[in-house]
Amino acid sequence: MAVLILLYIVVCCLSLFYVMQQFYHHLAYDPGRLLSAVVVMAAVAPVLLLFTFAEFSFGYFLGFYFSSMVVGYLWLSFFSNLQYDRQLAGLSAAVSLIGFLLPALFVSAPFRQMRAMSLRVFDRLLIGIFLVCLVMVAIGAGYNFRFVSPGDASNLRGNSLPTLLVYFNGVATSSLLPFLFACFVARHHSWRAGAALVLLFLYYPVSTSKVALFAPAWLVLMLVFSRSFGARIAVVLSLLLPALAGVILFFLYRNGVLPSQVVLPYFLNVNLRVVAIPSIALDIYNAFFSSHPLTYFCQIRVLKSAMDCPYQDQLSIVMANNYPFGGNLNASLFATEGIASLGPWLAPISVLAGGLIIALANRLSACLPPWFVLVSGAILVQVMLNIPLSTALLSHGAGFLFFLWYITPRSMFEPGASSTCALR
């Protein structure tokens, strides 16, 4: 684990080096800053070594992805031309990460189920969720159904859909259908598991969201990784192997071995979209809110109507209007509920609160097999890299997924498949 984590840090920095060279003009590699950047990477590496002895949980999964984001930001901040106090911002990001990881990694004592659901009733619940998702995608197809290339998907994203359908699409693709897939695999219902993947893919032409397009393959890959290597190593490999492949491909492209049309689609969707943009968002949010009013959480729709807010548009649109790097710029808990809401001095408090919410998810999912939590939460973790925690809980069904984990009958799994823990 330690070797894999240190290797990922190196690969992440190499990937971001290529991003700086090709895609974002406000990022410029400066050899004179390299030594300082390396020293900071060496200082933050011990924090990631917490993952070598922590047990797997949903917080472990999300925590490693957030760690990748913060490591990437700390590296990029040395080569950013945006004007703000980078030392303060970097310290805030590091402290925020530690504050998030402590509860997310180490709070997982199980809640007692108030009443265990029978397998027959639970199977009926799964079929009911599947039918609801099927009906909703059929209704959505009446408003919008078109296959487009991934490169055009962001510009055509389900704008013609009613608001209720837009929200349900997020819940279904991020939480409900991945949960159904994991449950059907656990129940050895292969045809139903396959049907859940097909239904998940059908949300792509309705919502034109790349999440739905790539989710079926990602769920299968995470299932294979978890069964082959165990959940903890699968988490690291899920970032290390795709990022390493992109680094190799881009190296071959820069040396004239492979053409751009072979390399760039992969590099843009993996190394840029998954690895780099969450880190770049931290850079941009730090720069913007160093010279603009903080939100004090007024960006949350429920609160906006009850308090004065300096921004009427969503923060992603505000960022796009001020930093035209291409498209709206959504961002994670660290940037939105953290930097945007409270600024760098108090952001760790907000992120710590987010870590406590994830610790609650750990407790609700305790005693479920690690592979089950890994697979059913695989899409949600990807989504939470790029959206606020409040949005994930409501608009992408994270809160509902946590509840489903809680009511899942532990008797559904083969003897010895679940964690050896006693429900208290």
N, C-alpha and C positions, 0 to 999 in steps of 0.2 A: 504493500500500500504506500509506504513512504517513497519508494522509488517511483511508482506511478504518479504520485502527486507532484513530486519535484520535476519529473519529466513533463507533466502537463504545464507547469509554470513556464518552463522553457519554451514549449510549443506555443503556448498562448502568447508569449512575448514575440516570438518569431512571426506568428500570424498577424499580430498587430503592427509589426514592422512593415509587412507587405501592404497592410491597409493604409498606413501612413504614406507609403510611396505612391499609391495609385488612386485613392478615392476621396480623401478629405483634405482640402487645401489648408485648413487651419491647423493641421497636424504636420509637422516638419521634423524629420529626423536630424538630430544635431549630435555628432560624435562627442562634442564637448560635454554633453549632459549624460552620456551613456554610463559613466562610472557611478554617478549619483543614483541613476535609475536602478542599476544592478545592486547597489548597497541597500536600497529600499526593498527590492525583491528578496534579498537575503534576510532582511529584518522581518518581513511579513511571512516568510515561509514557515517558521515554527507555528504560527497560528493555524495554518492548514494541516499541520501534523496532528491537530486534534482529531482529525478524521481517521487516524490510524488506530485509535483505541476506543472511539465512541461506537456504540451499537447502532445498527441501522434503524432508521425511523423516517417518517416523511420529512421531519426537520433536517435529518442528515442529507437527504436528497436535495431539498431546496437550499440548504445551507451551503452545499458544495457549489451549486450553480451561482449563488450570490457571492461566494468567495472568488469564483472565477471573474465575476463582474468587477469586484473591488480590486483584485490583483490587476486586471486589465486597465482599470482607471488609474491606479497608482503609477503604472508604467507609462500610460499615454500622457498623464499630466505633465511629465517632464518635457514633452515635445509639443505641447499645445501652445498656440499663439493667442488664445483667449486671455483676457485680462481679469484676474482675480487673485486672491491670496491662496496660492496652491498649497503652501505648507499647512495652513489652517484646514483647507478642504481635505487634504490627504490625511491629516490626523483625525479629522472628523469621520472620514470613511473607514479608517482602520478601527477606531473605537466603536463605531456603529456595527461593524462586522463582528467584533468580539461580543458586543452586547446582544446581537442577534443569535450568535452561535451558542452561547452558554445555555439559554433555555431550550433552544431548538435542538441541540444535540443531547442534552443531559436530563431533560425533564420528560419522562415517558411512563411514569407509573400508571397502570391501567385503571380506568373507571369500571365499576361493576355495571353490567347491563341490567337495567331495571327489570326487563322481562325478555328472556331469550325467545326469538322468533323461531317457529318450526320451519324445517326445510321446505315443506309443502307450501306454506304461506309465503316464504321468501321467494321460491320459484315463481309463484304467481305475481309477486311484486316485480320481479325482473321482466317477466313477459309484459306486464302492464307498462313499465317504463319503455320497453322496446316499442310497443304499439303507439305510445304517445309520441315518441321520437319519429316514428314512421309517418304518423298522421301529420305532424308539424312540417316535416320535410316535403310531404305531398302538397300541403297548403302553400308552402313557400315556393314550390316549383310553379305554382299558378301565377306568382308575381315575377319570378326571376329564375330562369334556368338556362345557363349557357356555359359551355366549356371554353375557357380562355387559357392562354399560356400563363405560367406563374408570374412572368414579368409584367403582365397587364392586370393581374388580379387586384393589386392594391388600388388601382385607379377606378375599378368597377365594383367595389365591394358593396354589394347588396343595398345600394341606396334606395331602391324602389320597394324595399320590404317594409311592412308596418313595424312600428317600434317593438311590439310584443314579440314578433318573430325574430327580430335582430337579437333581442336579449335571449330568447330561447335557443337560438343557434349557438350562441356562446356557451350556454350551460350544457347543451347536448354534446358539442364537440370537445369541450375542455374536461367535462366531469362525467356526465351520464353514460355516454357510449364507451369511453375507456373503462368505466366501472363495470358495465355489462360484459364487455369482452373478458375482463379478468375473472368475473364470476362464472361465465360460461366455460372458460378454460378450467377453473377449479372444479366445476361440476362435470368435467369431461364431456361437455356438449359441443363437439367440434363444429357441427353445422350451425348451431346458434352463434358460436364465437365468430365464425366466418361471416354470418349474416350481419352481426354487429359491425364488423369492419366494412362491409359493403355499404351499409347504411351510413356509416361515418363518412365514407368517401362521397356519397351522394349529397352531403351537405356542401361540398365544394362548388358545384355549379349553381347552387341556390345562394350561398353567401359569398362566393368567390373569395373565400378566405384560404390562404395557403396552409393554415393550421389543419383544416379538414383534408386538404390534398395530401399532405405528408404524414398525417397522423396514423393511418392504418399501417404503413410500413414501419413507422417509428415504434408503435406498440409491439409489433412482432419482433423487431430487433431488440427491444428492451426485455421481452419475454425470453428470447434466446440468450441474451447476455446474463440475465439473472439466473437462469437455470444452469448455465455453463460455468459461471464464475462466482456466483453468489451476489447478493444485492449490493454490498458495499463496493466491491471491485467494479460491478456493472455501472454504478454511478460515475466513477472516475473514467471508465472506458467510454461511456456515452458522450463525454466531451473530448477526451484525448484522441480517440481514433478518428472521428470526423474532422477535428481540427488538424491533426497530423496529415491526413489525406489531402486537405486543402493546401497546407504548406508545401507538400511535395509537388502537387499539381502546379501551384503557382511558381515554384522554383523552376520547374521544367518549362513553363510558359515564358518566364523571363529570360530563359536561356535558349529560346527558339525551338525547343523540342516538340511542344504541343501548341496547337492554335488556340486563340482566345475563345472561340466558340465552344471549345471543349472544356476549358478550364473555368472561365468567368462565371457561367451559370452556377456551377457548384460553389465556387469561392464566395460569390455574392450571397447565396442562400444559407451557407453554413458559416464560414469564417467571418463574414461581414455581419450577417443578420443575427446569428446566434451568439457569436463570441464578442464581436467588436461593438455593435450598436448599444447594448446595455451599458457598456463602459463609457462610450462616447456621450451617452445621454447624461451621465453623471457630470462629465466635463462641462457640457452645455448648460445644464441646470445650475451648477455652481456659478458659472460665469453670469448667467442672467440674473439670478437672485442675489448676487453680490451688489447689484446696482438698481434693483427694482424691489417694490414692496413684497414682503412675505404674504403667504395666503392664510396662514393660521387655520388650515384645513377647509377654507371656504370653497376649494375646488370640488369637494364632495357634494354631490347634487342635493342631498337631503339638507345639508347645512347652508348651502348657498342662498336658499330662499329665506333663511332666518337671520342672516348676518350680512354686513356690507362686505363686498368683495371687489378688489381692484381689477379683477379679470372676469369678463363676461364669457369669453370663449373657454373651451377646454384648454388645459395647459399644453397638450400636444399641439394644438393649433397656434397657441401663443408662441411656442418655441419655433414652429415652422415659419411664422411670420417674421421672427427676429433673426433666425439663422436658417436661411434657405438652402439647406443641404440636400433637400429632396424628400418631400412627403412630411406628414405629421410625425412628431417625435414623442411617442408614449414612453413612459419610464417606470421603473420599479418603485417599490416601497422606499428604498434608500433615497431616491431623487424627489419623489412627490410628497409622501407623508413625512419624509425627512427634511431634505434641503429646502424644498419649496415652501413647506409649511412652517418650519421652525428655524431655518438657517443652520449653518455649520456648527454653532456652539451647542444647540439643543437637539439637533437631529438624532444623536445617539439615544436620547430618551424615547423618541417616537419609534425608532427602529427596535429598541428593546421591547416596547409594547407589542410590536409586530412579532417578535420572537416568542413572546408569551402566548400569543394567539396560535402560533404554529406548535408550540408545546402542547396546547390543548388538543390540537389535531393528533399529535403523537399519542396522547392518552386515550383518545377516542378510537384510535386504530391499533392500540396495543393488543398483543396476542394474535393478531393476524399475521400470516406468513409474510416475511419481508418481500418476496417476489410479488405477492398480491398487491401490497401497498405501492411498490415500485411501478408496476405496470398500470394500475388504475390511476396513479397520480402522475404518470409520465407526461401527459399533455399539459396538465395544470402547471407543472413546474416550468415548462417552456414558456407558457403564457405569463407567469408571474415575473419572469425576467423583464417584461416590457410593459407591465401595467401596474397601477397602484394596488395595494393590498385590499383596500375597500372595494375597488372594482372587481377584483378577483373573487371576493367573498360573495358578492351579489350577482354581478353580470355574467360571471363565468362559473358560477355554481360551486365555488370552493366550500362554502358553508354547508351546502346540501351534500357534497361528497363526504365531508367530515361526519355528517349525521349518518350517511349510508354505511360508512365504516363502522360506526358505533353499533348499528342494529344488525350488521352481518352476522349470521350464526357461526360461531366458531366451530360448531360441529360439522360444518360444511366441508372442512378440510380433513385430509387423511390423518390418522394418528401420527403424531410427531412432526406434522408439517408446519404447525403454528409454533410460535415462540413458547418456550417453556416458562411461562409466567403465570402467576395466580392472580385472578381478578379479585381486587380488594373492594 
